Amino acid sequence: MRRLASLSLRQRLLIGVMATGLLVVLIVALLLVFAPRTNAADEQPIKFDHSKHIVNGIQCQFCHVGVTEGPVAGIPSGKFCMGCHQNIATDSPEIKKLAGYYERHEPVPWVRVYQEPDYVYFNHYSHISAGVSCGSCHGDVASMTVAKPVATLNMGFCLDCHSKQENSAALHDCTVCHR
């Protein structure tokens, strides 16, 4: 404390400004770690009804093939969807929109529902192979006409789930999610 008193007013102000700046950086970092990673999905270019597909026996992995192969679930291309929709529900206004993208060779400009920051590594395959259901994070998609975020996929959400697993000590190693 004596050292601080011996500093000039300018030096004490500089230390105060630096301490305040450090506090702001710390608060922003904490918000980034614990903030929700979701987007509103109300304004998709095509009103995609998950429930119709589930009712017809189509499993998540049929369209989101990446979940069984690697980190990214993937969104099927218009060509993939048109494999079925050349013959199914062709009079639907939404399928006509899909066909338009396909015919113009344009990707459907879907709005992402979940987005993890670059410093987070998430692998769908490791979760699916460990028996984690899609609904654990994505909710009851089978009842959704439009995919909406149901969980706040932040560090707290993940750590809560990891702590319930058999090998929870290994799952709390920072390098599991941050590489």
DRENPA-3360 file (N, C-alpha, C; in nm, 2 decimals, always signed):
BEGIN
1 = MRRLASLS = +0.08/-0.12/+0.00/+0.00/+0.00/+0.00/+0.09/+0.13/+0.00 ~ +0.20/+0.12/+0.07/+0.29/+0.23/+0.08/+0.35/+0.26/-0.06 ~ +0.38/+0.16/-0.14/+0.43/+0.18/-0.27/+0.33/+0.25/-0.36 ~ +0.20/+0.22/-0.35/+0.10/+0.29/-0.43/+0.09/+0.43/-0.39 ~ +0.10/+0.46/-0.26/+0.10/+0.60/-0.22/+0.22/+0.68/-0.27 ~ +0.33/+0.62/-0.29/+0.45/+0.69/-0.34/+0.44/+0.72/-0.49 ~ +0.34/+0.66/-0.56/+0.33/+0.69/-0.70/+0.27/+0.82/-0.73 ~ +0.30/+0.88/-0.84/+0.24/+1.01/-0.88/+0.09/+0.98/-0.92;
9 = LRQRLLIG = +0.02/+1.09/-0.93/-0.12/+1.08/-0.96/-0.14/+1.02/-1.10 ~ -0.05/+1.06/-1.19/-0.06/+1.01/-1.33/-0.04/+0.86/-1.33 ~ +0.06/+0.81/-1.25/+0.09/+0.67/-1.25/-0.03/+0.59/-1.18 ~ -0.09/+0.65/-1.08/-0.20/+0.58/-1.02/-0.32/+0.58/-1.11 ~ -0.35/+0.68/-1.19/-0.45/+0.68/-1.29/-0.43/+0.58/-1.39 ~ -0.30/+0.57/-1.44/-0.27/+0.47/-1.54/-0.30/+0.33/-1.49 ~ -0.26/+0.30/-1.37/-0.28/+0.17/-1.31/-0.43/+0.14/-1.30 ~ -0.51/+0.24/-1.26/-0.66/+0.23/-1.25/-0.72/+0.20/-1.38;
17 = VMATGLLV = -0.67/+0.27/-1.49/-0.73/+0.25/-1.62/-0.69/+0.11/-1.67 ~ -0.57/+0.07/-1.65/-0.53/-0.07/-1.69/-0.61/-0.17/-1.61 ~ -0.63/-0.15/-1.48/-0.71/-0.25/-1.41/-0.85/-0.26/-1.46 ~ -0.91/-0.14/-1.49/-1.05/-0.14/-1.54/-1.05/-0.21/-1.68 ~ -0.95/-0.18/-1.76/-0.95/-0.25/-1.89/-0.94/-0.40/-1.88 ~ -0.85/-0.44/-1.79/-0.84/-0.59/-1.76/-0.97/-0.65/-1.71 ~ -1.04/-0.58/-1.63/-1.17/-0.62/-1.58/-1.27/-0.64/-1.69 ~ -1.27/-0.54/-1.78/-1.36/-0.54/-1.90/-1.33/-0.66/-1.99;
25 = VLIVALLL = -1.20/-0.69/-2.01/-1.16/-0.80/-2.10/-1.20/-0.93/-2.03 ~ -1.19/-0.94/-1.90/-1.23/-1.06/-1.83/-1.38/-1.08/-1.84 ~ -1.46/-0.98/-1.82/-1.60/-0.99/-1.83/-1.65/-1.03/-1.97 ~ -1.59/-0.97/-2.07/-1.62/-1.01/-2.21/-1.58/-1.16/-2.24 ~ -1.47/-1.20/-2.19/-1.42/-1.34/-2.21/-1.52/-1.43/-2.14 ~ -1.57/-1.40/-2.02/-1.66/-1.49/-1.95/-1.80/-1.49/-2.03 ~ -1.84/-1.38/-2.08/-1.96/-1.37/-2.16/-1.95/-1.46/-2.28 ~ -1.83/-1.46/-2.35/-1.81/-1.54/-2.47/-1.82/-1.69/-2.44;
33 = VFAPRTNA = -1.76/-1.72/-2.32/-1.76/-1.87/-2.28/-1.90/-1.91/-2.24 ~ -1.97/-1.83/-2.17/-2.10/-1.88/-2.12/-2.22/-1.83/-2.19 ~ -2.20/-1.75/-2.30/-2.32/-1.70/-2.37/-2.38/-1.80/-2.46 ~ -2.51/-1.79/-2.49/-2.57/-1.89/-2.58/-2.51/-1.89/-2.72 ~ -2.51/-2.00/-2.78/-2.46/-2.01/-2.92/-2.58/-2.05/-3.01 ~ -2.68/-1.97/-3.01/-2.80/-2.01/-3.10/-2.84/-1.89/-3.18 ~ -2.91/-1.92/-3.28/-2.97/-1.81/-3.37/-3.11/-1.84/-3.38 ~ -3.19/-1.74/-3.40/-3.33/-1.75/-3.43/-3.34/-1.82/-3.57;
41 = ADEQPIKF = -3.43/-1.92/-3.58/-3.44/-1.99/-3.71/-3.58/-1.97/-3.77 ~ -3.64/-1.86/-3.73/-3.78/-1.84/-3.78/-3.78/-1.80/-3.93 ~ -3.68/-1.74/-3.97/-3.68/-1.70/-4.11/-3.59/-1.78/-4.20 ~ -3.62/-1.91/-4.21/-3.55/-1.99/-4.30/-3.60/-1.97/-4.45 ~ -3.52/-1.99/-4.55/-3.56/-1.97/-4.68/-3.67/-2.06/-4.73 ~ -3.67/-2.18/-4.67/-3.78/-2.28/-4.69/-3.83/-2.33/-4.56 ~ -3.96/-2.33/-4.54/-4.02/-2.38/-4.42/-4.00/-2.53/-4.41 ~ -3.89/-2.58/-4.36/-3.86/-2.72/-4.35/-3.93/-2.78/-4.23;
49 = DHSKHIVN = -4.01/-2.88/-4.25/-4.09/-2.94/-4.15/-4.03/-3.08/-4.11 ~ -3.94/-3.07/-4.00/-3.88/-3.19/-3.95/-3.99/-3.30/-3.91 ~ -4.09/-3.26/-3.85/-4.19/-3.35/-3.80/-4.25/-3.44/-3.92 ~ -4.27/-3.39/-4.03/-4.32/-3.47/-4.15/-4.22/-3.58/-4.18 ~ -4.10/-3.55/-4.18/-4.00/-3.65/-4.22/-3.98/-3.76/-4.11 ~ -3.99/-3.72/-3.99/-3.98/-3.82/-3.88/-4.10/-3.91/-3.88 ~ -4.22/-3.85/-3.90/-4.34/-3.93/-3.90/-4.33/-4.04/-4.01 ~ -4.26/-4.00/-4.12/-4.25/-4.10/-4.23/-4.13/-4.19/-4.21;
57 = GIQCQFCH = -4.07/-4.19/-4.09/-3.97/-4.29/-4.06/-3.82/-4.25/-4.10 ~ -3.81/-4.13/-4.14/-3.67/-4.08/-4.17/-3.60/-4.04/-4.05 ~ -3.49/-4.11/-4.02/-3.40/-4.08/-3.90/-3.31/-3.96/-3.93 ~ -3.27/-3.89/-3.83/-3.18/-3.78/-3.84/-3.06/-3.81/-3.93 ~ -3.00/-3.93/-3.90/-2.87/-3.96/-3.97/-2.89/-3.98/-4.12 ~ -3.01/-4.00/-4.17/-3.03/-4.02/-4.31/-3.00/-3.89/-4.39 ~ -3.04/-3.78/-4.33/-3.02/-3.65/-4.40/-2.89/-3.58/-4.35 ~ -2.86/-3.60/-4.22/-2.74/-3.54/-4.16/-2.64/-3.65/-4.15;
65 = VGVTEGPV = -2.59/-3.69/-4.26/-2.50/-3.80/-4.27/-2.36/-3.78/-4.19 ~ -2.32/-3.66/-4.17/-2.20/-3.63/-4.10/-2.19/-3.68/-3.96 ~ -2.31/-3.70/-3.90/-2.31/-3.74/-3.76/-2.25/-3.88/-3.74 ~ -2.25/-3.96/-3.84/-2.19/-4.09/-3.83/-2.05/-4.10/-3.88 ~ -2.00/-3.99/-3.93/-1.87/-3.99/-4.00/-1.77/-3.89/-3.94 ~ -1.81/-3.79/-3.87/-1.71/-3.69/-3.83/-1.78/-3.58/-3.74 ~ -1.70/-3.47/-3.73/-1.75/-3.37/-3.64/-1.87/-3.29/-3.68 ~ -1.89/-3.27/-3.81/-2.00/-3.19/-3.86/-2.12/-3.27/-3.90;
73 = AGIPSGKF = -2.24/-3.24/-3.85/-2.36/-3.31/-3.89/-2.39/-3.30/-4.04 ~ -2.38/-3.18/-4.09/-2.40/-3.15/-4.23/-2.55/-3.12/-4.26 ~ -2.57/-3.04/-4.35/-2.71/-3.01/-4.40/-2.71/-3.06/-4.54 ~ -2.81/-3.14/-4.58/-2.82/-3.20/-4.71/-2.83/-3.10/-4.82 ~ -2.77/-3.13/-4.93/-2.78/-3.04/-5.05/-2.92/-3.04/-5.11 ~ -2.95/-2.95/-5.19/-3.07/-2.95/-5.27/-3.08/-3.07/-5.35 ~ -2.97/-3.11/-5.41/-2.97/-3.24/-5.49/-3.01/-3.36/-5.41 ~ -2.96/-3.37/-5.29/-2.99/-3.48/-5.20/-3.14/-3.48/-5.17;
81 = CMGCHQNI = -3.20/-3.36/-5.14/-3.34/-3.35/-5.11/-3.42/-3.39/-5.23 ~ -3.38/-3.34/-5.34/-3.46/-3.36/-5.47/-3.45/-3.51/-5.51 ~ -3.36/-3.59/-5.45/-3.36/-3.73/-5.47/-3.50/-3.79/-5.44 ~ -3.56/-3.74/-5.33/-3.69/-3.79/-5.29/-3.80/-3.70/-5.35 ~ -3.77/-3.57/-5.35/-3.88/-3.47/-5.38/-3.90/-3.45/-5.53 ~ -3.83/-3.52/-5.61/-3.87/-3.52/-5.75/-4.01/-3.58/-5.77 ~ -4.04/-3.67/-5.67/-4.17/-3.75/-5.68/-4.26/-3.73/-5.56 ~ -4.21/-3.67/-5.45/-4.29/-3.66/-5.33/-4.32/-3.52/-5.30;
89 = ATDSPEIK = -4.45/-3.49/-5.28/-4.50/-3.35/-5.24/-4.46/-3.24/-5.34 ~ -4.45/-3.28/-5.47/-4.41/-3.18/-5.57/-4.49/-3.06/-5.59 ~ -4.62/-3.07/-5.54/-4.71/-2.95/-5.55/-4.69/-2.85/-5.43 ~ -4.62/-2.89/-5.33/-4.60/-2.81/-5.21/-4.52/-2.68/-5.25 ~ -4.57/-2.57/-5.20/-4.50/-2.44/-5.23/-4.35/-2.45/-5.18 ~ -4.33/-2.51/-5.07/-4.20/-2.52/-5.01/-4.11/-2.61/-5.10 ~ -4.16/-2.72/-5.15/-4.09/-2.81/-5.24/-4.06/-2.73/-5.37 ~ -4.15/-2.65/-5.41/-4.13/-2.57/-5.54/-4.01/-2.48/-5.52;
97 = KLAGYYER = -4.00/-2.42/-5.40/-3.89/-2.33/-5.36/-3.76/-2.41/-5.37 ~ -3.76/-2.53/-5.31/-3.64/-2.62/-5.31/-3.60/-2.65/-5.45 ~ -3.70/-2.69/-5.53/-3.67/-2.72/-5.67/-3.61/-2.60/-5.75 ~ -3.66/-2.48/-5.71/-3.60/-2.36/-5.78/-3.45/-2.35/-5.75 ~ -3.41/-2.37/-5.62/-3.27/-2.36/-5.59/-3.19/-2.47/-5.67 ~ -3.25/-2.59/-5.67/-3.19/-2.70/-5.74/-3.17/-2.67/-5.89 ~ -3.27/-2.62/-5.95/-3.27/-2.60/-6.09/-3.17/-2.48/-6.13 ~ -3.15/-2.39/-6.04/-3.06/-2.28/-6.06/-2.92/-2.31/-6.01;
105 = HEPVPWVR = -2.90/-2.43/-5.96/-2.77/-2.48/-5.91/-2.72/-2.39/-5.80 ~ -2.81/-2.34/-5.71/-2.78/-2.26/-5.60/-2.80/-2.34/-5.47 ~ -2.71/-2.32/-5.38/-2.73/-2.38/-5.24/-2.85/-2.31/-5.17 ~ -2.92/-2.38/-5.09/-3.03/-2.32/-5.01/-2.96/-2.24/-4.90 ~ -2.99/-2.11/-4.89/-2.92/-2.03/-4.79/-2.98/-2.04/-4.65 ~ -2.96/-2.16/-4.59/-3.02/-2.19/-4.46/-2.95/-2.10/-4.36 ~ -3.03/-2.06/-4.26/-2.98/-1.99/-4.14/-2.94/-2.09/-4.04 ~ -2.82/-2.08/-3.99/-2.77/-2.17/-3.89/-2.85/-2.15/-3.76;
113 = VYQEPDYV = -2.88/-2.26/-3.70/-2.95/-2.26/-3.57/-2.85/-2.26/-3.46 ~ -2.75/-2.34/-3.47/-2.64/-2.35/-3.36/-2.51/-2.32/-3.43 ~ -2.43/-2.24/-3.36/-2.29/-2.21/-3.41/-2.20/-2.20/-3.29 ~ -2.10/-2.29/-3.29/-2.00/-2.28/-3.19/-1.89/-2.19/-3.23 ~ -1.82/-2.12/-3.14/-1.71/-2.03/-3.17/-1.59/-2.11/-3.22 ~ -1.50/-2.05/-3.29/-1.39/-2.11/-3.35/-1.30/-2.18/-3.25 ~ -1.30/-2.14/-3.13/-1.21/-2.20/-3.03/-1.27/-2.32/-2.96 ~ -1.39/-2.36/-3.01/-1.45/-2.48/-2.95/-1.45/-2.59/-3.06;
121 = YFNHYSHI = -1.40/-2.71/-3.02/-1.41/-2.83/-3.10/-1.52/-2.92/-3.06 ~ -1.62/-2.94/-3.15/-1.73/-3.03/-3.12/-1.73/-3.13/-3.22 ~ -1.75/-3.26/-3.18/-1.76/-3.37/-3.28/-1.89/-3.44/-3.26 ~ -1.98/-3.43/-3.36/-2.11/-3.50/-3.35/-2.08/-3.65/-3.34 ~ -1.99/-3.71/-3.42/-1.97/-3.85/-3.42/-1.94/-3.91/-3.29 ~ -1.85/-3.84/-3.21/-1.81/-3.90/-3.08/-1.93/-3.90/-2.99 ~ -2.02/-3.81/-3.00/-2.14/-3.80/-2.91/-2.24/-3.91/-2.96 ~ -2.26/-3.92/-3.09/-2.36/-4.03/-3.14/-2.30/-4.17/-3.10;
129 = SAGVSCGS = -2.17/-4.19/-3.12/-2.12/-4.32/-3.10/-2.12/-4.35/-2.95 ~ -2.12/-4.25/-2.86/-2.13/-4.27/-2.72/-2.28/-4.29/-2.67 ~ -2.37/-4.28/-2.76/-2.51/-4.31/-2.73/-2.59/-4.18/-2.69 ~ -2.53/-4.07/-2.71/-2.60/-3.94/-2.68/-2.70/-3.92/-2.80 ~ -2.83/-3.90/-2.76/-2.93/-3.88/-2.86/-2.93/-3.74/-2.91 ~ -2.97/-3.73/-3.04/-2.98/-3.59/-3.10/-3.06/-3.50/-3.01 ~ -3.17/-3.55/-2.95/-3.26/-3.47/-2.87/-3.20/-3.42/-2.74 ~ -3.09/-3.48/-2.70/-3.02/-3.43/-2.58/-2.98/-3.28/-2.59;
137 = CHGDVASM = -2.94/-3.24/-2.71/-2.90/-3.11/-2.74/-3.00/-3.03/-2.82 ~ -3.06/-3.10/-2.92/-3.15/-3.03/-3.01/-3.30/-3.04/-2.98 ~ -3.33/-3.11/-2.87/-3.47/-3.12/-2.83/-3.55/-3.21/-2.91 ~ -3.68/-3.20/-2.90/-3.77/-3.29/-2.97/-3.80/-3.24/-3.11 ~ -3.70/-3.26/-3.20/-3.71/-3.21/-3.33/-3.83/-3.27/-3.41 ~ -3.86/-3.39/-3.37/-3.97/-3.46/-3.44/-4.10/-3.38/-3.42 ~ -4.12/-3.30/-3.32/-4.24/-3.22/-3.31/-4.23/-3.08/-3.36 ~ -4.11/-3.05/-3.41/-4.09/-2.91/-3.46/-4.13/-2.90/-3.61;
145 = TVAKPVAT = -4.20/-2.79/-3.64/-4.22/-2.76/-3.78/-4.11/-2.68/-3.83 ~ -4.04/-2.60/-3.75/-3.92/-2.52/-3.78/-3.82/-2.55/-3.67 ~ -3.70/-2.59/-3.71/-3.60/-2.61/-3.61/-3.57/-2.49/-3.53 ~ -3.58/-2.50/-3.40/-3.55/-2.39/-3.30/-3.45/-2.44/-3.20 ~ -3.36/-2.35/-3.15/-3.27/-2.38/-3.05/-3.35/-2.41/-2.92 ~ -3.32/-2.52/-2.85/-3.39/-2.55/-2.72/-3.29/-2.55/-2.61 ~ -3.16/-2.56/-2.64/-3.06/-2.56/-2.53/-2.96/-2.45/-2.56 ~ -2.91/-2.40/-2.45/-2.81/-2.30/-2.46/-2.68/-2.38/-2.46;
153 = LNMGFCLD = -2.63/-2.40/-2.58/-2.51/-2.48/-2.59/-2.38/-2.40/-2.56 ~ -2.36/-2.38/-2.43/-2.25/-2.31/-2.39/-2.16/-2.40/-2.30 ~ -2.05/-2.35/-2.25/-1.96/-2.44/-2.17/-2.03/-2.50/-2.05 ~ -2.12/-2.42/-1.98/-2.19/-2.48/-1.87/-2.28/-2.59/-1.90 ~ -2.35/-2.58/-2.02/-2.44/-2.69/-2.06/-2.36/-2.82/-2.09 ~ -2.25/-2.80/-2.16/-2.16/-2.92/-2.19/-2.10/-2.98/-2.07 ~ -2.05/-2.90/-1.97/-1.99/-2.95/-1.85/-2.09/-3.02/-1.77 ~ -2.22/-2.97/-1.76/-2.32/-3.04/-1.69/-2.34/-3.18/-1.74;
161 = CHSKQENS = -2.35/-3.19/-1.87/-2.37/-3.32/-1.94/-2.25/-3.41/-1.92 ~ -2.13/-3.36/-1.94/-2.01/-3.44/-1.92/-2.00/-3.49/-1.78 ~ -2.04/-3.41/-1.68/-2.02/-3.46/-1.54/-2.12/-3.58/-1.51 ~ -2.22/-3.60/-1.59/-2.31/-3.71/-1.57/-2.26/-3.84/-1.64 ~ -2.16/-3.83/-1.71/-2.11/-3.95/-1.79/-2.01/-4.04/-1.70 ~ -2.00/-4.16/-1.74/-1.91/-4.25/-1.67/-1.77/-4.21/-1.66 ~ -1.71/-4.16/-1.77/-1.57/-4.12/-1.77/-1.57/-3.97/-1.76 ~ -1.64/-3.91/-1.66/-1.65/-3.77/-1.65/-1.51/-3.70/-1.63;
169 = AALHDCTV = -1.42/-3.76/-1.56/-1.29/-3.70/-1.54/-1.22/-3.67/-1.67 ~ -1.22/-3.77/-1.76/-1.16/-3.75/-1.89/-1.23/-3.64/-1.97 ~ -1.36/-3.64/-1.95/-1.44/-3.54/-2.03/-1.43/-3.40/-1.98 ~ -1.36/-3.38/-1.86/-1.34/-3.25/-1.81/-1.20/-3.19/-1.84 ~ -1.13/-3.27/-1.92/-1.00/-3.22/-1.97/-1.03/-3.11/-2.07 ~ -0.97/-3.00/-2.06/-1.00/-2.88/-2.14/-0.97/-2.92/-2.29 ~ -0.87/-3.00/-2.32/-0.84/-3.03/-2.46/-0.95/-3.12/-2.53 ~ -1.04/-3.17/-2.46/-1.15/-3.24/-2.52/-1.23/-3.15/-2.61;
177 = CHR = -1.25/-3.03/-2.57/-1.33/-2.93/-2.64/-1.25/-2.81/-2.70 ~ -1.14/-2.79/-2.64/-1.05/-2.68/-2.69/-0.92/-2.73/-2.74 ~ -0.90/-2.72/-2.87/-0.77/-2.78/-2.93/-0.69/-2.67/-2.98;
% end
